[in-house]
């Protein structure tokens, strides 16, 4: 097990390295000039060129990538913090430390000052949604799967298909019209400030509901499929034939086995809820990680894009690792080696 | 300056007060902006309305108190002198730090931190008087030295302010300061053209000695990066920064909220509001609609045409709009075939129906353009005879130019603004009838800005500028960097040069009419619309008016309980 985990951690580091380089390459070949974006339409071409040079964007790609890596690992000082460049890039942590993600040209602040607060906001949203999605999906999935073809199964399956197939931007608007506009129970946006008289809890209701509806439909269908498959296994038939009550068949024999396949899927929802909530965060003006990543991408803010990518990838790989370990614990037949 | 009571704008205000179109407070507010002393303004108001002079606090006023909540984007605001887009960032800092002049929603520029000014007949020497009694929030008095520090800072190329682009022509010159670029080649710098270009005459007088005549200096001083900062703050703005404005910034969080508190002792009279909260409503149009519907905010800094119908259906909201000079110009590179023939360019114009395009692209929230890039929002706009759509004329012009079977061209369109795409698509359908076959090449805005001066046929966004001649000088004068069509007309250049040397609007309008006609007959553009900028505010909001550049002024606004 220890060797397996270590192997995965080495894989994580290599994946992060490869992904960070790919992000650099993709950003390099995407349209637009970050200096123009930073200075705006009124700036003269000479000013744009000057900023381009100061940001050292005219260095070769590999030089810039190497410098970024050196700054991140604390091997190199961040050259953009040099006061002579007059970029006014200042980081209270200094210009050389491990985990220095650089300076955001979009927010004009160190990436470490920008990213963690937004990640915390998204973690709050994702945590609440996850805490609802998992038990809800398991209960509905098991209920549907244990009697395949019954009215309960059909009702839950239709519910799952409908909620999954409605995009978040549409369900967000529908739900607001009902609960916000008509009933006046919840606010329309979630800026996470209480000045307008709406509590933080009330601002979280709609985004959480949108995520729960969208995501639980999918997980319910996975659990239901797995449960239905298990219920058709010979050992379940044997359990029924030997006279065990239906409840005991389901709880003792079916559920644990039916959870093995959806377990990975459930853990993968953490990735979606952290880095895939761009739409929900945008619809509700939620100050989160997904919306920040979208804005950074539109502005070619390479330092912020790189940091967000590495964090999202780390979360993805760690959850994958946890799912592998959990998989083994649920099914001892599987050997991690 | 002459006695300000003779100022035509004061006379208009007096007429409006007599007809009770405005109240006394508004009269005094605007009359003082026009340079009238407060005492004279109150006296004049009393004479017109028959009421005796009353202290400001007892005058009819906006409702006092309350916190106004505005939907905005909460972008970084650390460096006001280098703001890049204006509507979002400067609308936060402008509640705290102010400008030397004030261009109102009608395009008229008034005194502000500069109390008044004189200009020599050659329009090269501008003498500005600093408004007396203006105090910073730390109690310091506003001085000429502080203003000059700001002016010199924005004109320092190392700072990176876009004021440089506006003022370089008349305040700077190229110089070799021994600087080299990364490859070791000598690099030209821009410095003040004369050591006395910005001159301190005395503690309350600043003089601009311009290299060439310039009529738009007061308008330039209202450009959004020209905020007057306290030199002690070293060009950095944030919570606790000193300002001359009616509010102080007390809390700020990028992407979330900016909170302002009223400051007592404001030189224009204490603001009616207790405070302002600006909340980030994001880029998604539905989020802003939802925030207004649930009354999380009282209004939006500006609204988009796609939001209009939803917002217009909400009974608690009031619609505000103002015509602007904002447009997308479908400009043709005059050196490139087939646009090198003026008849082809005229055919492109003749085949379009601007009124129909306004309806489709802007849902009617705009005005028809006349293919000369001068807007009713500009004070010197001259109305020319209408030229209705004439497809037969367009076909004839093309045939005369050697294209009896029509032409095939490609129009490059940035995707930044949805209405710009719709304008292009509608135009393409109308051009088809005249045998002008146009293929649209949609490009991300960022890509378009890399090639906007190079493509043969492109649809370029031009934002509002307070004077029509400012746009003409940037876009159509021979050889200037932003002349994206490479258009060149000696007659046009001469007229523009004359117009830039004329201070009186009526005389400038006569010259403008000639330039507009040149562009209609020979110009490089098809320009079917100007958009109105608009917004919605809660009906509780009082005193608000829409500004063509979407600027918001907290001191003008009150909130009914």
Interface residues (C-beta under 8 A of the other chain):
Chain A: X31 X32 X33 X36 X37 X38 X39 X40 X41 X42 X43 X44 X45 X46 X47 X50 X51 X53 X58 X86 X88 X106 X107 X108 X109 X114 X118 X169 X172 X173 X176 X180 X181 X184 X186 X187 X188 X189 X191 X192 X193 X195 X196 X198 X282 X283 X284 X285 X287 X291 X292 X295 X300
Chain B: X67 X69 X76 X78 X79 X82 X83 X84 X85 X157 X158 X159 X160 X162 X164 X165 X166 X168 X181 X182 X190 X223 X236 X254 X255 X256 X257 X259 X277 X279 X280 X281 X282 X283 X284 X286 X287 X288 X289 X290 X291 X292 X293 X294 X295 X296 X297 X443 X444 X445 X446 X447 X449 X450 X461 X463 X481
